[in-house]
Amino acid sequence: MRCVIVDDEPLAREEMQELIKEVSQMEVVGVFSNALTAMEFLKANEADLIFLDIEMPMVTGLEFAAQLPKQILTIFTTAYPQYAFRSYELDAIDYLLKPIDKARLEKAISKAEAYRRLLSDETEKNIVQSNTSDFLIIKSERRFHRLNFSDIRYVEGLKDYVVIYTGNQKLITAMNLKTIHQKMPQHLFIRVSKSYVVNIDYIDSFDHRNVYVGESEIPIGEVYKRDFFKIYSGGSLNPEE
């Protein structure tokens, strides 16, 4: 990983460089005394992570972090604990208090590296399977979104895209319906047609042609009808009746 250090205190910059060398293999590609020069550097150079002081002249670390692209991760390094809540609102990886503890820094870097792997390992894919059975992460409109399976009502397939419907949002991502269905708990999500996968917990009612999820009417395909009736009703209903 390539990192940048931004701190208005010369001694703090030197100490951070030494600590980074001791606990990681990261490459320090830039060291700056203020946010403005760091901004100019990042316009022409790439970085994965920024170690960022908060109380600095001209532009504070919090103001700078709010302008950073989402792909650049931030670890705040400051002597002031009162900004911690605001830092996490900006999706900071960690918040380190000065003087920086070596073990604490190593832990923060490990968190950043793990998060970076999560993003980079699946760069060409729009879905990242989580390590738990509770959620998945999908990429939509150049951002990664965490979706709890319990919040997904149904998924609609549109050729090489799918539309994921939750209670309050609709996310579109480039993949096929089969791929995303394979990532979902099979006992919870049923393929009801060529174009739809439905969370059975959100099915309000159904008939021989459609399932109804809230105000949405979702058609049941003939090929999928028997399996749907068997799974959803536990075999107690016959699709031919």
Backbone as a ProteinNet text record, in pm:
[ID]
protein_1_A
[PRIMARY]
MRCVIVDDEPLAREEMQELIKEVSQMEVVGVFSNALTAMEFLKANEADLIFLDIEMPMVTGLEFAAQLPKQILTIFTTAYPQYAFRSYELDAIDYLLKPIDKARLEKAISKAEAYRRLLSDETEKNIVQSNTSDFLIIKSERRFHRLNFSDIRYVEGLKDYVVIYTGNQKLITAMNLKTIHQKMPQHLFIRVSKSYVVNIDYIDSFDHRNVYVGESEIPIGEVYKRDFFKIYSGGSLNPEE
[TERTIARY]
83.1	0	86.6	38	107.2	38.2	116.9	55.8	114.4	38.4	77.1	61.7	152.6	147	121.9	22.4	-7.2	-15	79.8	85.1	165.4	118.3	188.8	306.1	327	438.3	552.3	670.5	783.5	821.4	825.4	863.2	760.8	634.1	528.3	540.1	575.3	592.2	707.6	818.2	935.7	905.3	840.3	809.3	714.3	616.9	522.5	593	683.6	758.8	836.6	901	979.5	890.5	777.6	686.2	629.9	595.2	541.3	643.8	769.9	876.2	891	872.3	891.3	780.1	657.3	543.8	480.6	528.2	462.6	559.4	509.4	584.9	531.1	452.7	393	497.9	468.1	555.1	501	583	544.5	577	473.7	494.7	489.1	449.5	443.5	431	501	494.2	472.1	365.6	327.2	293.9	316	291.2	152.5	79.3	-55.8	-140.1	-269.9	-363	-359.7	-332.1	-334.3	-227.8	-106.8	-1.6	-29.3	-89.6	-127.2	-233.6	-328.3	-431.9	-370.8	-275.7	-211	-136	-70.3	2.9	-91.2	-205.8	-299	-370.3	-366.2	-424.6	-343.6	-214.6	-126.7	-65.3	-89	-26.9	-129.8	-102	-194.4	-149.3	-246.7	-220.3	-338.3	-310.3	-415.3	-463.2	-372.8	-401.5	-336	-406.5	-351.5	-352.7	-237.8	-229.2	-244.9	-352.2	-395	-414.5	-338.5	-358.2	-488.3	-543.7	-671.5	-655.3	-595.2	-582.9	-460.4	-487.7	-383.1	-430.9	-339.1	-379.4	-439.3	-515.7	-577.9	-691.2	-657.7	-758.7	-736.4	-838.4	-823.4	-824.7	-779.6	-781.6	-922.2	-1018.7	-1157.4	-1210.6	-1179.1	-1222.5	-1156.6	-1030.6	-957.6	-1015.6	-1040.5	-1093	-1227.9	-1308.6	-1440.9	-1432.4	-1317.5	-1300.3	-1228.6	-1179.8	-1102.3	-1191	-1138.9	-1212.7	-1235.2	-1343.3	-1378.9	-1272.2	-1195.6	-1099.1	-974.5	-954.7	-840.7	-884.5	-820.9	-856.7	-787.8	-849	-796.5	-779	-662.1	-638.3	-600.9	-682.1	-652.9	-548.5	-456.6	-353.7	-356.5	-398.3	-420	-400.3	-379.8	-367.8	-502.1	-606.7	-736.1	-842.7	-893.6	-992.2	-1132.2	-1161.2	-1298.8	-1348.2	-1259.1	-1301.2	-1331.7	-1324.1	-1338.1	-1471.7	-1580.3	-1712.1	-1722.3	-1675.7	-1680.6	-1595.4	-1484.3	-1396.1	-1464.9	-1543.4	-1610.6	-1729.7	-1784.1	-1886.3	-1826.9	-1695.2	-1624	-1567	-1609.8	-1568.5	-1419	-1360.7	-1219.2	-1196.4	-1082.4	-1046.5	-1016.2	-948.8	-915.2	-882.9	-869.6	-846.1	-739.8	-619.3	-506.9	-470.3	-454.7	-417.2	-266.3	-212.3	-69.5	-41.9	74.6	179.2	132.4	165.8	117.1	183.8	101.8	152.1	179.8	296.3	337	238.9	197.9	104.7	-30.2	-71.1	-199.5	-192.3	-78.6	-60.2	-61.4	4.7	9.7	-130.8	-212.3	-349.8	-430.1	-411.6	-483.7	-443.5	-315.2	-267.8	-323.7	-330.8	-388	-533.8	-608	-747.5	-756.2	-667.8	-667.8	-632.2	-533.7	-492.9	-604.6	-674.9	-785.5	-897.8	-927.4	-1033.5	-992.9	-867.2	-818.5	-826.6	-793.6	-803.2	-947.2	-1039.3	-1180.7	-1223.4	-1170.9	-1206.3	-1128.6	-997.3	-913.4	-921.8	-945.1	-951.2	-1066.2	-1168.7	-1286.3	-1305.7	-1196	-1204.6	-1291	-1278.4	-1350.8	-1489.4	-1523.9	-1654.6	-1736.1	-1864.2	-1950.1	-2015	-1972.2	-2024.3	-1909.3	-1909.2	-1807.8	-1879.5	-1854.9	-1920.2	-1861.6	-1946.4	-1898.4	-1850.2	-1785.7	-1739.4	-1845.8	-1964.2	-2072.6	-2190.1	-2295.3	-2414.4	-2521.1	-2485.6	-2584	-2594.5	-2491.1	-2493.9	-2401.8	-2415.8	-2319.8	-2290.2	-2183.9	-2144.9	-2148.3	-2218.6	-2226	-2179	-2131.7	-2086.2	-2193.5	-2233.4	-2335	-2299.4	-2293.9	-2261	-2129.8	-2028.4	-1891.2	-1875.1	-1974.6	-1964.1	-1998	-1940.8	-1972.7	-2081.5	-2181	-2293.9	-2305.4	-2317.9	-2344.4	-2495.2	-2539.4	-2681.8	-2704.8	-2781.9	-2822.2	-2921.8	-2905.3	-2999.1	-3142.4	-3156.5	-3290.4	-3358.5	-3281.5	-3338.6	-3372.8	-3321.4	-3345.9	-3481.9	-3571.1	-3705.5	-3709.5	-3653.4	-3643.2	-3539.5	-3500.2	-3399.9	-3456.3	-3443.1	-3490.7	-3372.4	-3373.6	-3266.8	-3302.3	-3209.4	-3228.7	-3108	-3109.6	-3000	-2871.3	-2776.9	-2649.2	-2647.8	-2764.1	-2774.4	-2879.8	-2867.7	-2974.1	-3012.5	-3138.3	-3188.5	-3225.8	-3163.9	-3187.3	-3280.4	-3393.4	-3493.9	-3492.5	-3476	-3492	-3610.8	-3631.2	-3744.9	-3733.1	-3609.1	-3593.7	-3497.9	-3450.5	-3361.6	-3367.4	-3316.8	-3309.3	-3168.8	-3092.9	-2954.3	-2939	-2869.3	-2845.5	-2696.8	-2667.1	-2527.4	-2513	-2394	-2369.3	-2332.3	-2426.7	-2406.4	-2535.4	-2532.9	-2657.3	-2727.7	-2852.8	-2936.1	-2885.4	-2834.3	-2783.8	-2667.6	-2578.4	-2460.7	-2498.6	-2587.1	-2622.2	-2705.4	-2788.9	-2869.7	-2781.2	-2672.7	-2581.3	-2513.4	-2504.3	-2441.9	-2539.4	-2665.3	-2769	-2806.1	-2858.3	-2907.2	-3021.3	-3002.1	-3099.6	-3231.9	-3229	-3354	-3440.4	-3379.8	-3450.6	-3491.9	-3411.4	-3438.1	-3475.2	-3591.5	-3644.8	-3645.1	-3599.2	-3609.3	-3751.5	-3828.1	-3967.8	-3989.8	-3890	-3900.3	-3761.6	-3753.7	-3626.2	-3569.1	-3656.2	-3613.7	-3621	-3668.9	-3687.6	-3643	-3580	-3551.8	-3618.9	-3691.7	-3772	-3733.3	-3728.8	-3710.7	-3845.8	-3854.6	-3984.1	-4043.9	-3960.4	-4012.3	-4093.7	-4078.7	-4151.4	-4271	-4297.7	-4413.2	-4540.6	-4625.2	-4750.9	-4859.2	-4861.5	-4960.3	-4914.2	-4984.3	-4951	-5070	-5068.4	-5166.4	-5090.4	-5159.9	-5093.3	-5010	-5024.1	-4951.9	-4847.7	-4873.6	-4788.1	-4763.3	-4653.1	-4633.6	-4642.3	-4685.2	-4706.7	-4619.3	-4531	-4440.7	-4473.7	-4544.4	-4592.3	-4683	-4652	-4731.5	-4677.8	-4573.1	-4511.8	-4575.2	-4607.9	-4664	-4556.3	-4512.8	-4399.9	-4448.3	-4429.8	-4480.7	-4404.9	-4477.5	-4417.1	-4402	-4280.1	-4256.7	-4301.2	-4348.2	-4397.4	-4289.5	-4167	-4057.3	-4028.7	-4055.7	-4020.8	-4139.3	-4258.5	-4379.9	-4382.5	-4350.8	-4358.6	-4262.6	-4138.7	-4041.4	-4083.6	-4139.6	-4185.1	-4292.6	-4394	-4502.2	-4450.6	-4358.6	-4304.4	-4226.1	-4137.6	-4052.4	-4133	-4215.6	-4285.4	-4393.4	-4462.3	-4572.6	-4533.2	-4406.7	-4364	-4426.3	-4467.9	-4526.6	-4674.8	-4738.2	-4880.4	-4973	-4917.9	-5000.5	-4956.2	-5053.8	-5027.5	-5046.8	-4944.8	-4957.8	-5062.1	-5105.3	-5203.5	-5346.5	-5363	-5498.9	-5551.3
-120.1	0	125	227.9	356.3	453.2	517.4	605.9	745.9	839.6	980.3	1023.7	1107.2	1162.5	1312.2	1361.1	1505	1550.6	1635	1683.3	1812.6	1912.1	2040.7	2043.7	1936.5	1930.3	1846.8	1906.3	1833.9	1706.8	1714.9	1598.1	1486.1	1521.9	1421.6	1351.5	1426.5	1366.6	1267.2	1305.5	1217.5	1090.2	1106.2	990.3	894.6	950.1	864.7	784.8	847.7	775.8	659.6	682.5	577.3	463.2	498.1	394.9	309.8	374.3	300.4	200.1	240.4	150.2	30.8	54.7	-50.9	-154.9	-113.6	-205.9	-252	-202.2	-240.7	-234.8	-280.4	-275	-165.4	-76.1	28.7	125.4	179.9	279.1	418.9	501.3	640.3	720.8	764.7	832.3	984.1	1034.5	1179.1	1217.4	1324.9	1377.5	1528	1577.5	1717.3	1783.8	1914.6	1991.6	2053.4	2045.6	2101	2029.5	2046	1975	2026.3	2154.1	2211.1	2149.3	2134.2	2073	1924.7	1860.7	1720.2	1705.4	1798.5	1796	1804.2	1895.5	1911.6	1785.1	1723.2	1599.3	1489.3	1476.6	1368.2	1387.7	1508	1531	1461	1442.7	1384.8	1251.9	1210.1	1088	1002.4	873.3	780.5	746.3	727.3	683	598.4	504.4	417.2	460.9	525	554.8	686	763.8	889.4	887.4	918.9	944	1094.6	1135	1274.2	1337.9	1444.1	1525.5	1604.3	1653.4	1724.6	1875.3	1921.8	2066	2118.3	2171.4	2227.4	2361.5	2450.8	2581	2568	2667.2	2679.4	2578.8	2451.3	2346.9	2240.4	2211.3	2109.6	1969.8	1873.5	1736.2	1686.1	1728.9	1687.9	1744.1	1869.1	1930.8	1862.3	1828.4	1760.3	1621.6	1547.2	1411.1	1409.2	1511.6	1517.8	1533.2	1578.5	1599.3	1484	1388.3	1279.5	1182.6	1124.7	1019	901	828	717.3	608.4	592.9	483.6	511.3	635.9	667.8	656	566.7	542.3	642.4	667.1	767.7	710.9	737.5	713.3	848	896.1	1024.4	1005.6	1101.3	1100.8	1237.8	1243.7	1373	1363.5	1478	1483.7	1511.8	1526.6	1570.1	1461.3	1407.7	1299.1	1344.4	1473.5	1519.8	1510.4	1481.4	1472.9	1329.5	1235.6	1094.3	1065.7	1115.6	1087.2	1141.3	1262.8	1322.8	1243.6	1189.5	1114.6	990.1	923.1	801.8	834.3	953.9	997.8	1012	1035.3	1047	912.8	804.7	668.4	645.1	706.4	683.1	537.6	483.8	347.7	340.2	444.3	445	586.7	601.6	732.3	710.7	759.2	734.9	862	847.9	962	967.6	1088.5	1110.5	1113.2	1065.6	1001.8	865.6	835.7	714.9	591.2	498.1	370.6	276.4	212.5	127.9	13.1	-53.9	-166.2	-118.8	-2.9	53	90.8	144.9	179.2	53.8	-49.6	-174.6	-231.3	-223.4	-271.9	-189	-57.7	30.2	1.8	-20.1	-50.8	-184.1	-281	-411.4	-397.3	-312.2	-286.6	-225.3	-130.1	-64.4	-162.9	-247.7	-346.1	-446.3	-486.9	-581.5	-519.1	-393.9	-325.9	-305.4	-271.8	-253.6	-383.5	-495.6	-625	-655.9	-621.1	-644.3	-574.4	-454.3	-378.6	-424.6	-441	-468.1	-611.4	-708.2	-847.7	-873.6	-789.3	-808.1	-689.6	-630.1	-509.2	-528.1	-644	-666.9	-725.3	-745	-801.2	-698	-710.1	-614.6	-672.9	-792.7	-852	-910.2	-885.1	-938	-1020.3	-1149.8	-1234.1	-1206.1	-1187.6	-1160.2	-1288.2	-1271.6	-1387	-1438.4	-1381.9	-1427.9	-1465.1	-1515.7	-1551.7	-1443.7	-1327.1	-1222.9	-1115.2	-1096	-985.6	-1013	-929.4	-927.6	-782.5	-762	-628	-623.2	-526	-513	-373.9	-365.8	-238.4	-181.7	-59.1	7.7	154.9	204.9	345.4	386.3	299.9	326	329.5	278.3	268.9	127.8	85.7	-44.2	-26.8	-114.4	-107.6	-239.5	-229.7	-348.7	-367.9	-488.3	-520.5	-642.1	-624.5	-738.9	-822.2	-952.8	-1038	-1015.2	-987.3	-967.9	-842.6	-751.2	-627.4	-636.4	-738.9	-752.7	-816.9	-747.7	-799.9	-889.5	-841.4	-924.7	-866.1	-947.7	-907.3	-932.9	-834.3	-846.1	-853	-951	-963.8	-894.7	-813	-740.9	-767	-877.8	-917.7	-929.2	-836.9	-844	-760.2	-716.1	-635.5	-694.6	-661.1	-693.9	-567.4	-563.2	-454.4	-515.2	-465.8	-518.5	-422.5	-474.9	-392.2	-418.7	-312.1	-320.2	-231.7	-211.3	-130.2	15.4	66.8	209.9	244.7	144.9	178	73.6	114.2	26.9	41.1	-68.3	-64.9	-147	-90.8	-158.7	-192	-316	-356	-453.6	-456.6	-538.8	-681.3	-771.9	-915.3	-983.7	-1115.5	-1183.4	-1236.3	-1272.1	-1313.6	-1442.8	-1532.8	-1659.9	-1637.6	-1545.9	-1520.1	-1469	-1370	-1314.3	-1412.8	-1492.1	-1590.2	-1694.7	-1732.5	-1830.8	-1779.4	-1647.7	-1587.8	-1572.7	-1600.9	-1578.9	-1708.7	-1698.7	-1818.6	-1882.6	-2006.5	-2071	-2100.8	-2112	-2137.6	-2012.1	-1896.2	-1769.5	-1707.6	-1728.7	-1666.2	-1771.2	-1750.5	-1846.1	-1784.3	-1860.5	-1818.9	-1850.2	-1746.6	-1768.3	-1756.9	-1705.7	-1696.1	-1671.4	-1661.1	-1633.4	-1499.7	-1409.3	-1271.8	-1229.7	-1317.6	-1273.4	-1376.6	-1325.2	-1400.5	-1324.6	-1396.5	-1331.4	-1383.2	-1291.6	-1328	-1374.9	-1501	-1557	-1486.1	-1422.6	-1352.5	-1229.1	-1182	-1061.9	-1092.8	-1220.1	-1255.4	-1238.9	-1145.6	-1121	-1220	-1253.7	-1348.3	-1396	-1496.9	-1546.1	-1622.1	-1637.5	-1721.9	-1805.8	-1861.4	-1949.8	-1873.8	-1743.4	-1665.3	-1570.3	-1521.1	-1416.1	-1433.9	-1373.8	-1352.5	-1202.2	-1163.9	-1022.5	-981.6	-888	-834.4	-686.8	-653.5	-516.5	-483.7	-377.2	-337	-394.5	-474.6	-531.2	-665.4	-680.2	-804.5	-873.1	-990.2	-1058.8	-1189	-1206.3	-1325.8	-1452.3	-1563.6	-1694.6	-1765.3	-1803.2	-1873.2	-2018	-2072.2	-2210	-2309.4	-2286.3	-2377.7	-2380.1	-2267.6	-2254.1	-2275.7	-2291	-2293.3	-2409.5	-2530.4	-2647	-2634.2	-2592.4	-2576.5	-2467	-2359.2	-2250.7	-2299.2	-2366.7	-2414.7	-2515	-2599.7	-2701.4	-2638.5	-2544.7	-2482.1	-2389.8	-2305.2	-2204.2	-2263.7	-2365.6	-2423.1	-2550	-2591	-2714.3	-2837.6	-2826	-2938.6	-2956.9	-2865.3	-2881.2	-2831.5	-2754.2	-2701.3	-2758.6	-2781.7	-2834.1	-2722.1	-2690.9	-2581	-2606.7	-2732.3	-2764.7	-2747.8	-2731.6	-2722.4	-2578.9
0	0	0	-66.8	-72.2	23	107.5	206.2	201.2	256.5	265.6	410.5	456.2	591.4	581	655.1	655.7	801.3	841.1	979.3	980.7	1053.4	1054.4	1152.2	1228.4	1322.8	1263.9	1242.5	1182.3	1258.5	1390.2	1469.2	1453.9	1449.7	1433.8	1298.8	1195.5	1062.3	1061.9	1124.9	1130.2	1209.5	1323.1	1406.8	1335.8	1263.4	1191.9	1082.6	1011.5	908.3	968.1	1081.3	1144.9	1194.2	1253.5	1303.5	1189.6	1080.5	965.7	913.9	907.5	862.7	956.4	1085.5	1184.4	1184.1	1152.5	1169.3	1038.5	923.9	798.6	681.4	566.5	441.7	349.6	404	321.8	268.3	152	89.7	119.9	182.3	207.7	82.1	11.8	-116.7	-105.3	12	28.9	174.8	213.3	349.7	339	403.4	384.4	517.4	520.7	642.4	645.3	534.5	531.6	426.8	438.4	351.3	207.7	188.6	53.9	-36	15.8	-65.9	-87.9	11.4	-5.5	-113.7	-117.8	-221.3	-360	-377.3	-507.3	-546.8	-450.7	-477.4	-525.2	-460	-491.5	-625	-677.9	-810.3	-919.4	-893	-994.6	-953	-828.4	-777.4	-704.5	-698	-634.2	-492.5	-405.7	-268.7	-223	-134.3	-81.5	56.4	131.8	272.2	312.2	395.7	446.8	599.5	658	801.8	818.4	883.4	875.1	1012.3	1036.5	1155.9	1139.8	1249	1240	1252.3	1360.6	1380.4	1305.8	1185.7	1100.5	1046	1010.5	956	816.3	776.9	643.8	623.7	615.5	597.7	703.9	783.2	887.6	826.6	905.7	858.8	830.1	910	887.4	756.4	727.9	602.2	482.7	498.5	391.9	366.5	473.4	460.1	389.2	413.6	350.9	199.8	149.4	5.7	-63.8	13.1	-45.3	-122.6	-230.3	-299.6	-206.2	-228	-139.7	-134.8	-244.5	-247.8	-164.4	-121.1	-35.4	110.5	183.7	323	414.6	530.5	622.7	762.8	821.3	963.4	1024.4	1115.6	1179.5	1290	1299.1	1403.5	1469.8	1594.5	1658.9	1809.6	1871.3	2017.2	2083.6	2001.9	2054.3	2038.6	2149.7	2141.8	2101	2108.6	2088.8	1944.6	1850.7	1710.6	1665.5	1757.5	1719.5	1651.3	1708.7	1650.7	1508.9	1488.6	1355.2	1256.3	1302.9	1212.9	1158.9	1242	1196.1	1106.8	1121.1	1025.8	886.1	881.4	753.9	709.1	775.2	739.7	756.8	858.1	885.9	926.2	886.2	924.7	1073.3	1125.3	1267.2	1312.3	1444.5	1506.8	1613.9	1589	1679	1754.4	1885.3	1968.3	1986.4	1976.6	1999.6	2150.1	2192.3	2111.4	2059.5	1935.2	1870	1929.1	1973.1	2024.4	1906.8	1908.6	1796.4	1772	1878.1	1863	1810.5	1857.1	1812	1664.3	1621.9	1481.1	1394.5	1441	1364.7	1345.4	1448.2	1439	1338.8	1340.7	1247.9	1103.6	1081.1	945.7	898.1	988.1	952.1	910	979.6	943	803.7	777	646	535.4	560.7	460.3	433.2	538.2	521.4	439.7	467.2	393.1	247.7	225.7	88.9	10.6	74.9	7.1	-30.9	58.4	31	-97	-117.8	-237.2	-360	-345.3	-461.8	-511.5	-423.2	-466.2	-561.8	-554.5	-638.7	-733	-776	-857.5	-980.8	-1043.8	-1167.7	-1145.3	-1019.7	-989.5	-913.9	-920.7	-852	-728.4	-691.4	-569.2	-489.6	-360.7	-270.6	-165.3	-162.4	-63.4	73.9	171.2	305.7	371.9	487.1	563.2	658.3	652.9	738.1	649.4	711.3	635.2	645	696.1	723.6	616.8	537.9	442.8	325	222.6	113.5	79.7	5	-36.1	-187.7	-241.7	-386.8	-428.2	-550.9	-604.8	-695.9	-668.9	-749	-760.5	-881.7	-906.9	-840.2	-859	-814.4	-662.5	-590.6	-445.2	-401	-288.2	-231.8	-125.7	-131.8	-39.8	36.5	165.9	247.2	255.2	219.5	222.5	310.7	415.9	496.7	417.4	419.3	346.9	395	523.1	578.9	525.7	465.5	411.7	263.3	195.8	51.9	29.8	-40.6	-64.7	-188.1	-296.3	-416	-510.3	-607	-705.1	-844	-929.6	-1067.4	-1162.7	-1252.6	-1350.5	-1480.7	-1531.2	-1657	-1746.5	-1816.2	-1904	-1823	-1839.2	-1768.1	-1641	-1596.6	-1475.3	-1382.8	-1255.2	-1161.2	-1085.6	-1045.2	-962	-827.5	-721.1	-586.9	-513.6	-468.1	-401.6	-251.5	-174.5	-29.4	7.1	134.4	174.6	136.1	125.5	100.1	-12.8	-86.8	-196.9	-307.5	-423.1	-539.6	-596.2	-595	-639.8	-767.2	-864.1	-991.1	-1001.1	-1036.9	-1051	-1166.9	-1224.7	-1343.2	-1303.5	-1314.1	-1294.8	-1336.4	-1347.1	-1383.1	-1258.5	-1276	-1163	-1099.4	-1180.5	-1128	-1032.2	-1066.6	-983.7	-846	-841.5	-710.7	-629.3	-696.3	-623.5	-555.9	-620	-562.1	-435.8	-421.2	-303.6	-187.1	-210.6	-110.3	-38.4	84	154.2	76.1	34.6	-52.8	17.3	149.2	221.6	231.6	203.5	219.9	86.7	-17.1	-146.5	-250.7	-314.6	-411	-550.4	-646.5	-786.8	-832.7	-865.7	-903.9	-1054.5	-1125.2	-1270.7	-1327.4	-1456.4	-1522	-1477.8	-1435.4	-1407.3	-1261.7	-1171.2	-1033.3	-930.2	-823.7	-701.7	-587.7	-502.8	-399.6	-260.9	-165	-24.4	29	71	110.4	231.9	313.2	430.6	393.8	269.4	227.7	137.5	114.1	31.8	114.5	72.6	143.6	102.2	-26.8	-78	-215.1	-268.3	-401.8	-458.6	-589.8	-656.4	-758.6	-856	-951.5	-1054.9	-1057.8	-1158.2	-1100.4	-979.6	-924.2	-775	-729.4	-586.2	-564.3	-444.5	-415.7	-297.3	-325.4	-223.5	-208	-101.8	-88.5	-205.1	-276.7	-392.6	-523.4	-514	-634.5	-670.2	-796.3	-849.5	-932.1	-887.2	-949.5	-1012.1	-1142.2	-1209.9	-1170.9	-1164.6	-1140.1	-1274.1	-1308.5	-1434.1	-1425.7	-1537.1	-1539.4	-1497.1	-1539	-1506.9	-1357.2	-1289	-1147.8	-1054.6	-1109.8	-1028.6	-929.5	-975.7	-888.1	-769.8	-797.1	-688.8	-591.7	-645.2	-557.6	-461.4	-513.9	-429.1	-325.5	-367.1	-277	-163	-196.8	-95.5	-5	-65	14	103.6	53.7	131.9	205.7	190.9	255.2	193	67.2	-3.9	18.5	92	124.3	14	-82.1	-190.3	-323.9	-410.6	-544.2	-645.6	-726	-822.1	-929.6	-944.1	-1047.6	-999.1	-868	-813.8	-817.4
[MASK]
+++++++++++++++++++++++++++++++++++++++++++++++++++++++++++++++++++++++++++++++++++++++++++++++++++++++++++++++++++++++++++++++++++++++++++++++++++++++++++++++++++++++++++++++++++++++++++++++++++++++++++++++++++++++++++++++++++++++++++++++++

